[in-house]
Amino acid sequence: MFNSPWRPRAGTLIIGLGMAVALTAPLQAFAQDTEGWRLGVAQVPAAPVPGAKPRTPVRIELLAAQTTQGSAPVQAVALDRALEQLRDGILDAWVGVVPADLALPDGVSRRDVDWSASPLAILRTDTDIHDWTALAGRTVCLSADGRHVGELSARYAAIEQVYPAAADALLALRTGQCDAAVEDEGFLRELLKYPEWRKFSAQLAPYRQEKLTQLRRTDLPAAGRDALRQALSPAALRQTAREQAKAIAFEVYLDQTVPDCH
């Protein structure tokens, strides 16, 4: 169990796709003033089945995008298709990881977002793994809705164990089912601020750097540009990340019924 003075209160916790932050009012106002705020991301988790445990998505852009949905849901759109839909005016904006050298069609602009989606590994502080190459033949926990599935096995010959959500992958790390967990650097650094994660604060620094990118129509109205700027500002993303880490930490806390692996 968690040996920490931190004891979250369920009544104050904001979980899952309904997460809200104080800086979302401009987005909601913009959505209400349009016929439908059309925003895309690479992946939207399936709706939970009845009775399923609540799980907070690990991709921060989905949580930010949910605040813009207005009368239309955030859409799951692959990057190549998103470029076409932005060009044709079907999408207003798309947020995700975009290659730096990607050619954009006419009518589409890009702007970097100050959020690290680089792969960070966290491990027990008494680990004997001190670089990425040492993951060969070792187990790594990943969430299915994260960005890094398949990469650790292909690049470092790690044994990947993929779980439905970040809370499940992190619980597996805590209970000794894997040697490391890998998710976005921005999320894990926020999670590690909680005292009950100190035992798992050993890290492998990202082996590549990756930022989120915002793609949008160049003719997007000023209200939409302002709404995106505020939702994806460093301050707004930090607040969203704090709520996300709090929610996922609580989901792990609720599910951990066996002691941490020693």
C-alpha positions as a Markdown table, in Angstrom:
| # | Residue | x | y | z |
|---|---|---|---|---|
| 1 | Met | 0.0 | 0.0 | 0.0 |
| 2 | Phe | 1.0 | 3.6 | -0.3 |
| 3 | Asn | 3.1 | 4.7 | 2.8 |
| 4 | Ser | 2.4 | 8.4 | 2.4 |
| 5 | Pro | 0.7 | 11.1 | 4.3 |
| 6 | Trp | -1.1 | 12.0 | 1.1 |
| 7 | Arg | -4.7 | 10.7 | 1.2 |
| 8 | Pro | -6.7 | 11.9 | -1.8 |
| 9 | Arg | -10.3 | 12.8 | -1.3 |
| 10 | Ala | -12.6 | 11.4 | -4.0 |
| 11 | Gly | -15.0 | 14.3 | -3.7 |
| 12 | Thr | -12.3 | 16.8 | -4.8 |
| 13 | Leu | -10.8 | 14.7 | -7.6 |
| 14 | Ile | -11.5 | 15.4 | -11.3 |
| 15 | Ile | -11.2 | 12.2 | -13.3 |
| 16 | Gly | -11.1 | 11.2 | -16.9 |
| 17 | Leu | -12.6 | 12.9 | -20.0 |
| 18 | Gly | -14.6 | 15.3 | -17.9 |
| 19 | Met | -11.5 | 16.9 | -16.4 |
| 20 | Ala | -11.9 | 20.7 | -16.4 |
| 21 | Val | -9.4 | 23.5 | -15.6 |
| 22 | Ala | -9.9 | 27.1 | -14.6 |
| 23 | Leu | -8.7 | 28.4 | -18.0 |
| 24 | Thr | -11.2 | 26.8 | -20.2 |
| 25 | Ala | -13.9 | 29.5 | -20.3 |
| 26 | Pro | -12.7 | 31.1 | -23.5 |
| 27 | Leu | -12.8 | 27.7 | -25.3 |
| 28 | Gln | -16.3 | 26.9 | -24.1 |
| 29 | Ala | -17.5 | 30.4 | -25.1 |
| 30 | Phe | -15.9 | 30.0 | -28.6 |
| 31 | Ala | -17.6 | 26.5 | -29.0 |
| 32 | Gln | -20.9 | 27.9 | -28.0 |
| 33 | Asp | -20.6 | 30.7 | -30.6 |
| 34 | Thr | -19.9 | 28.4 | -33.5 |
| 35 | Glu | -21.8 | 25.6 | -35.2 |
| 36 | Gly | -19.4 | 23.0 | -33.9 |
| 37 | Trp | -15.8 | 23.2 | -32.7 |
| 38 | Arg | -14.1 | 20.7 | -34.9 |
| 39 | Leu | -10.9 | 19.6 | -33.1 |
| 40 | Gly | -8.9 | 16.4 | -33.8 |
| 41 | Val | -6.4 | 14.3 | -31.9 |
| 42 | Ala | -4.6 | 11.1 | -33.0 |
| 43 | Gln | -6.5 | 8.9 | -30.5 |
| 44 | Val | -9.6 | 8.9 | -28.4 |
| 45 | Pro | -10.1 | 6.0 | -26.0 |
| 46 | Ala | -13.2 | 3.9 | -26.4 |
| 47 | Ala | -16.0 | 4.7 | -24.0 |
| 48 | Pro | -15.7 | 2.6 | -20.8 |
| 49 | Val | -18.0 | -0.3 | -20.5 |
| 50 | Pro | -20.7 | -0.2 | -17.7 |
| 51 | Gly | -19.1 | -0.9 | -14.4 |
| 52 | Ala | -15.5 | -0.3 | -15.6 |
| 53 | Lys | -13.1 | 1.6 | -13.3 |
| 54 | Pro | -12.6 | 5.2 | -14.2 |
| 55 | Arg | -9.4 | 5.8 | -16.1 |
| 56 | Thr | -7.8 | 9.1 | -17.1 |
| 57 | Pro | -6.2 | 9.3 | -20.5 |
| 58 | Val | -2.5 | 9.8 | -20.6 |
| 59 | Arg | -2.3 | 12.0 | -23.7 |
| 60 | Ile | -2.7 | 15.6 | -22.4 |
| 61 | Glu | -3.9 | 16.9 | -25.7 |
| 62 | Leu | -7.1 | 14.8 | -25.4 |
| 63 | Leu | -7.8 | 16.4 | -22.0 |
| 64 | Ala | -7.2 | 19.9 | -23.4 |
| 65 | Ala | -9.2 | 19.1 | -26.5 |
| 66 | Gln | -12.2 | 17.9 | -24.5 |
| 67 | Thr | -12.7 | 21.4 | -23.1 |
| 68 | Thr | -13.3 | 22.6 | -26.7 |
| 69 | Gln | -15.9 | 20.1 | -27.8 |
| 70 | Gly | -18.9 | 22.4 | -27.7 |
| 71 | Ser | -21.7 | 20.8 | -29.8 |
| 72 | Ala | -19.3 | 18.3 | -31.5 |
| 73 | Pro | -17.1 | 15.6 | -29.9 |
| 74 | Val | -13.3 | 15.7 | -30.2 |
| 75 | Gln | -12.5 | 13.5 | -33.2 |
| 76 | Ala | -9.9 | 10.7 | -33.5 |
| 77 | Val | -8.1 | 11.5 | -36.7 |
| 78 | Ala | -4.7 | 10.1 | -37.9 |
| 79 | Leu | -2.2 | 12.8 | -38.9 |
| 80 | Asp | -2.2 | 12.2 | -42.6 |
| 81 | Arg | -6.0 | 12.4 | -42.7 |
| 82 | Ala | -6.0 | 15.4 | -40.4 |
| 83 | Leu | -3.9 | 17.3 | -42.9 |
| 84 | Glu | -6.5 | 16.7 | -45.6 |
| 85 | Gln | -9.4 | 17.6 | -43.3 |
| 86 | Leu | -7.7 | 20.8 | -42.2 |
| 87 | Arg | -7.0 | 21.8 | -45.8 |
| 88 | Asp | -10.6 | 21.1 | -46.8 |
| 89 | Gly | -12.1 | 22.9 | -43.8 |
| 90 | Ile | -13.5 | 19.7 | -42.2 |
| 91 | Leu | -11.3 | 20.2 | -39.1 |
| 92 | Asp | -10.5 | 23.5 | -37.4 |
| 93 | Ala | -7.4 | 22.3 | -35.5 |
| 94 | Trp | -5.5 | 19.2 | -34.6 |
| 95 | Val | -3.1 | 18.6 | -31.7 |
| 96 | Gly | -0.5 | 15.8 | -31.5 |
| 97 | Val | 3.0 | 14.8 | -32.4 |
| 98 | Val | 4.1 | 16.0 | -35.8 |
| 99 | Pro | 7.5 | 15.3 | -37.5 |
| 100 | Ala | 9.6 | 18.5 | -37.7 |
| 101 | Asp | 10.1 | 18.1 | -41.5 |
| 102 | Leu | 6.5 | 17.4 | -42.3 |
| 103 | Ala | 5.3 | 19.3 | -45.4 |
| 104 | Leu | 2.0 | 21.1 | -44.7 |
| 105 | Pro | -0.7 | 21.7 | -47.4 |
| 106 | Asp | -1.8 | 25.2 | -48.3 |
| 107 | Gly | -4.1 | 26.7 | -45.8 |
| 108 | Val | -2.6 | 24.9 | -42.8 |
| 109 | Ser | -0.2 | 26.3 | -40.2 |
| 110 | Arg | 1.7 | 24.8 | -37.3 |
| 111 | Arg | 2.7 | 26.0 | -33.9 |
| 112 | Asp | 4.8 | 24.1 | -31.3 |
| 113 | Val | 3.2 | 23.5 | -27.9 |
| 114 | Asp | 5.3 | 23.7 | -24.8 |
| 115 | Trp | 4.8 | 20.1 | -23.6 |
| 116 | Ser | 7.3 | 17.3 | -23.7 |
| 117 | Ala | 6.0 | 14.1 | -25.2 |
| 118 | Ser | 9.5 | 12.6 | -25.1 |
| 119 | Pro | 9.7 | 9.1 | -23.7 |
| 120 | Leu | 10.8 | 9.1 | -20.1 |
| 121 | Ala | 11.3 | 5.9 | -18.1 |
| 122 | Ile | 10.8 | 5.7 | -14.3 |
| 123 | Leu | 12.1 | 2.8 | -12.2 |
| 124 | Arg | 12.6 | 1.8 | -8.6 |
| 125 | Thr | 15.4 | 3.8 | -7.0 |
| 126 | Asp | 17.3 | 0.5 | -6.2 |
| 127 | Thr | 17.3 | -0.5 | -9.9 |
| 128 | Asp | 20.3 | -1.9 | -11.7 |
| 129 | Ile | 19.1 | -0.4 | -14.9 |
| 130 | His | 21.0 | 2.8 | -15.6 |
| 131 | Asp | 20.7 | 3.3 | -19.3 |
| 132 | Trp | 18.2 | 2.5 | -22.1 |
| 133 | Thr | 20.4 | -0.3 | -23.5 |
| 134 | Ala | 20.1 | -2.2 | -20.2 |
| 135 | Leu | 16.4 | -2.7 | -20.9 |
| 136 | Ala | 17.2 | -5.5 | -23.3 |
| 137 | Gly | 15.3 | -8.6 | -22.1 |
| 138 | Arg | 13.7 | -6.6 | -19.2 |
| 139 | Thr | 10.1 | -5.7 | -18.8 |
| 140 | Val | 8.6 | -2.3 | -19.5 |
| 141 | Cys | 5.0 | -1.3 | -18.7 |
| 142 | Leu | 3.2 | 0.9 | -21.2 |
| 143 | Ser | -0.3 | 2.2 | -21.6 |
| 144 | Ala | -2.2 | 1.3 | -24.7 |
| 145 | Asp | -3.3 | 5.0 | -25.1 |
| 146 | Gly | 0.2 | 6.3 | -24.8 |
| 147 | Arg | 2.7 | 7.1 | -27.6 |
| 148 | His | 5.5 | 4.6 | -27.1 |
| 149 | Val | 4.0 | 1.1 | -27.6 |
| 150 | Gly | 6.3 | -0.9 | -29.9 |
| 151 | Glu | 9.2 | 1.5 | -29.7 |
| 152 | Leu | 11.0 | 0.0 | -26.7 |
| 153 | Ser | 11.0 | -3.5 | -28.1 |
| 154 | Ala | 12.1 | -2.4 | -31.5 |
| 155 | Arg | 14.8 | 0.0 | -30.3 |
| 156 | Tyr | 16.1 | -1.7 | -27.2 |
| 157 | Ala | 14.8 | -5.3 | -27.3 |
| 158 | Ala | 12.7 | -4.6 | -24.1 |
| 159 | Ile | 9.8 | -6.9 | -23.3 |
| 160 | Glu | 6.8 | -4.7 | -23.5 |
| 161 | Gln | 3.8 | -5.2 | -21.3 |
| 162 | Val | 0.9 | -3.1 | -22.5 |
| 163 | Tyr | -2.0 | -2.2 | -20.2 |
| 164 | Pro | -5.3 | -0.5 | -21.0 |
| 165 | Ala | -4.4 | 2.8 | -19.3 |
| 166 | Ala | -1.7 | 4.6 | -17.5 |
| 167 | Ala | -3.0 | 3.8 | -14.0 |
| 168 | Asp | -2.9 | 0.0 | -14.9 |
| 169 | Ala | 0.7 | 0.3 | -16.2 |
| 170 | Leu | 1.9 | 2.3 | -13.2 |
| 171 | Leu | 0.2 | -0.1 | -10.8 |
| 172 | Ala | 2.1 | -2.9 | -12.5 |
| 173 | Leu | 5.4 | -1.1 | -11.9 |
| 174 | Arg | 4.6 | -0.5 | -8.2 |
| 175 | Thr | 3.7 | -4.2 | -7.7 |
| 176 | Gly | 6.9 | -5.5 | -9.3 |
| 177 | Gln | 5.4 | -6.8 | -12.6 |
| 178 | Cys | 7.8 | -4.8 | -14.7 |
| 179 | Asp | 11.2 | -3.2 | -14.4 |
| 180 | Ala | 10.3 | 0.2 | -15.8 |
| 181 | Ala | 7.3 | 2.3 | -16.9 |
| 182 | Val | 7.5 | 4.6 | -19.9 |
| 183 | Glu | 5.2 | 7.5 | -20.7 |
| 184 | Asp | 5.4 | 11.2 | -21.8 |
| 185 | Glu | 8.0 | 13.1 | -19.9 |
| 186 | Gly | 5.6 | 15.9 | -19.0 |
| 187 | Phe | 3.2 | 13.6 | -17.3 |
| 188 | Leu | 5.7 | 11.5 | -15.4 |
| 189 | Arg | 7.5 | 14.5 | -14.0 |
| 190 | Glu | 4.3 | 15.8 | -12.7 |
| 191 | Leu | 3.4 | 12.4 | -11.2 |
| 192 | Leu | 6.8 | 12.2 | -9.5 |
| 193 | Lys | 6.0 | 15.2 | -7.4 |
| 194 | Tyr | 3.9 | 13.1 | -5.2 |
| 195 | Pro | 5.8 | 11.7 | -2.2 |
| 196 | Glu | 4.5 | 8.1 | -2.6 |
| 197 | Trp | 6.3 | 8.0 | -6.0 |
| 198 | Arg | 9.8 | 8.7 | -4.5 |
| 199 | Lys | 10.6 | 5.0 | -4.4 |
| 200 | Phe | 10.0 | 4.9 | -8.2 |
| 201 | Ser | 11.8 | 8.2 | -9.1 |
| 202 | Ala | 14.9 | 6.7 | -10.7 |
| 203 | Gln | 14.8 | 7.8 | -14.4 |
| 204 | Leu | 16.2 | 7.2 | -17.8 |
| 205 | Ala | 16.3 | 10.6 | -19.5 |
| 206 | Pro | 14.6 | 10.7 | -22.9 |
| 207 | Tyr | 16.6 | 9.3 | -25.8 |
| 208 | Arg | 14.8 | 11.7 | -28.2 |
| 209 | Gln | 13.1 | 15.0 | -27.8 |
| 210 | Glu | 9.5 | 15.4 | -28.9 |
| 211 | Lys | 7.1 | 18.3 | -28.4 |
| 212 | Leu | 3.4 | 18.5 | -29.1 |
| 213 | Thr | 2.3 | 20.5 | -32.1 |
| 214 | Gln | -0.9 | 22.4 | -32.9 |
| 215 | Leu | -2.0 | 22.4 | -36.6 |
| 216 | Arg | -4.8 | 24.7 | -37.6 |
| 217 | Arg | -6.6 | 26.3 | -40.5 |
| 218 | Thr | -4.9 | 29.5 | -41.5 |
| 219 | Asp | -8.4 | 31.1 | -41.9 |
| 220 | Leu | -9.5 | 30.1 | -38.4 |
| 221 | Pro | -11.4 | 33.0 | -36.8 |
| 222 | Ala | -9.6 | 35.1 | -34.2 |
| 223 | Ala | -11.8 | 33.7 | -31.5 |
| 224 | Gly | -10.7 | 30.2 | -32.3 |
| 225 | Arg | -7.0 | 31.2 | -32.4 |
| 226 | Asp | -7.3 | 32.9 | -29.0 |
| 227 | Ala | -9.1 | 29.9 | -27.6 |
| 228 | Leu | -6.4 | 27.5 | -28.7 |
| 229 | Arg | -3.7 | 29.8 | -27.5 |
| 230 | Gln | -5.2 | 30.0 | -24.0 |
| 231 | Ala | -6.0 | 26.2 | -23.8 |
| 232 | Leu | -2.5 | 25.2 | -24.9 |
| 233 | Ser | -0.6 | 27.9 | -23.1 |
| 234 | Pro | 2.1 | 26.7 | -20.7 |
| 235 | Ala | 0.0 | 27.8 | -17.7 |
| 236 | Ala | -3.1 | 26.0 | -18.8 |
| 237 | Leu | -1.2 | 22.8 | -19.7 |
| 238 | Arg | 0.5 | 22.9 | -16.3 |
| 239 | Gln | -2.8 | 23.1 | -14.6 |
| 240 | Thr | -4.2 | 20.3 | -16.8 |
| 241 | Ala | -1.1 | 18.2 | -16.1 |
| 242 | Arg | -1.5 | 18.7 | -12.3 |
| 243 | Glu | -5.1 | 17.5 | -12.4 |
| 244 | Gln | -4.2 | 14.6 | -14.7 |
| 245 | Ala | -1.4 | 13.4 | -12.5 |
| 246 | Lys | -3.6 | 13.8 | -9.4 |
| 247 | Ala | -6.4 | 11.7 | -11.0 |
| 248 | Ile | -4.1 | 8.9 | -12.2 |
| 249 | Ala | -2.2 | 8.8 | -8.9 |
| 250 | Phe | -5.6 | 8.3 | -7.2 |
| 251 | Glu | -6.6 | 5.6 | -9.6 |
| 252 | Val | -3.4 | 3.7 | -8.8 |
| 253 | Tyr | -4.0 | 4.3 | -5.1 |
| 254 | Leu | -7.5 | 2.9 | -5.2 |
| 255 | Asp | -6.4 | -0.3 | -7.0 |
| 256 | Gln | -3.2 | -1.1 | -5.1 |
| 257 | Thr | -4.2 | -3.9 | -2.8 |
| 258 | Val | -0.8 | -5.5 | -2.4 |
| 259 | Pro | 2.4 | -4.0 | -0.9 |
| 260 | Asp | 5.0 | -2.4 | -3.2 |
| 261 | Cys | 7.5 | -4.9 | -4.5 |
| 262 | His | 10.6 | -5.0 | -2.4 |
